[in-house]
Amino acid sequence: MVYRVDVMARAERDLKGLYLEVKAPESNASRKWYEGLKRQILSLQRLPNRCAVAPENKRLRHLLYGRKPHVYRVVYRIVEREKVVEALHVRHGARKCRSAKVLPESGG
């Protein structure tokens, strides 16, 4: 079963900030890394349950991307009824987890 992957507004902002932070416009290696991250997010269309449950909320999962100390977390939820994966946040793996109450509610 193939799921639709939606990158929510917050995750889109996170990605835009990360693009500039890693200096992707100026470095081929950084751009390649950034494009790999985006490919991994889109790969959630197949087997989205393959990633671990997020520690901040058992209804969320997180995809880890990169090598230490540059590991990033993509926090996402799966809306099974609609076969949708919603990417909610992209953050550095060393940052503390946000509480579940600040995450947007699902429409489904």
C-alpha positions in Angstrom: 0.0 0.0 0.0 1.3 3.4 -1.0 0.7 6.4 1.3 0.5 10.0 0.3 3.2 12.1 2.1 2.2 15.6 3.1 4.9 18.0 4.4 3.0 20.2 6.8 3.6 24.0 7.0 5.9 23.7 10.1 8.0 21.0 8.5 8.3 23.0 5.3 9.5 26.0 7.3 12.0 23.7 9.1 13.3 22.4 5.8 13.7 25.9 4.3 15.7 27.0 7.4 17.8 23.9 7.3 18.5 24.4 3.6 20.1 27.8 4.5 21.7 26.5 7.7 23.7 23.7 5.9 24.6 26.2 3.2 23.0 24.0 0.5 23.0 26.9 -2.1 26.8 27.2 -1.8 28.0 23.6 -1.5 27.4 20.5 -3.6 27.9 18.2 -0.7 25.4 20.1 1.5 22.9 20.2 -1.3 23.3 16.5 -1.9 22.8 15.8 1.9 19.7 18.1 1.9 18.2 16.4 -1.2 18.9 13.0 0.5 16.9 14.1 3.5 13.9 15.2 1.3 14.1 11.8 -0.5 13.9 10.0 2.8 10.9 12.0 3.8 9.2 11.1 0.6 10.2 7.4 1.0 7.7 7.3 3.9 5.1 6.6 1.2 6.2 3.0 1.5 6.4 1.3 4.9 5.8 4.4 7.1 5.7 2.2 10.2 9.3 1.2 9.7 10.5 4.0 11.9 10.5 4.1 15.7 7.7 5.6 17.8 8.7 9.1 18.9 9.4 9.4 22.6 7.2 12.5 23.0 4.0 10.9 21.8 3.2 7.2 21.1 1.0 8.3 18.1 4.0 9.9 16.4 7.0 8.3 14.7 10.4 9.7 13.8 12.7 9.2 10.9 16.4 9.7 11.7 18.7 11.0 9.0 22.4 11.7 9.0 25.4 10.7 10.9 26.4 11.8 14.4 26.7 14.6 15.4 24.6 15.7 12.5 21.5 13.6 12.9 18.1 15.1 12.2 14.7 13.9 13.2 11.6 14.0 11.0 8.6 13.7 13.3 5.5 12.5 11.5 2.2 10.9 12.0 0.3 8.3 10.0 -3.4 8.8 9.3 -4.3 5.2 8.4 -7.9 5.9 7.4 -6.7 8.3 4.7 -3.4 6.5 3.9 -1.5 9.7 4.6 1.8 10.4 6.2 2.0 13.9 7.7 5.6 15.2 8.2 5.2 17.6 11.2 8.7 18.8 12.2 12.3 18.5 11.1 14.7 19.2 13.9 18.3 18.4 15.0 18.4 15.1 16.9 20.1 16.7 19.9 17.2 19.0 20.5 14.8 18.1 23.3 11.5 16.6 22.3 8.6 19.0 22.2 5.5 18.1 24.3 2.7 16.5 22.3 0.2 19.2 23.2 2.0 21.7 20.8 1.6 19.5 17.8 -1.2 20.3 15.4 -4.3 18.2 15.6 -5.1 15.9 12.7 -8.0 16.6 10.6 -8.6 12.8 10.2 
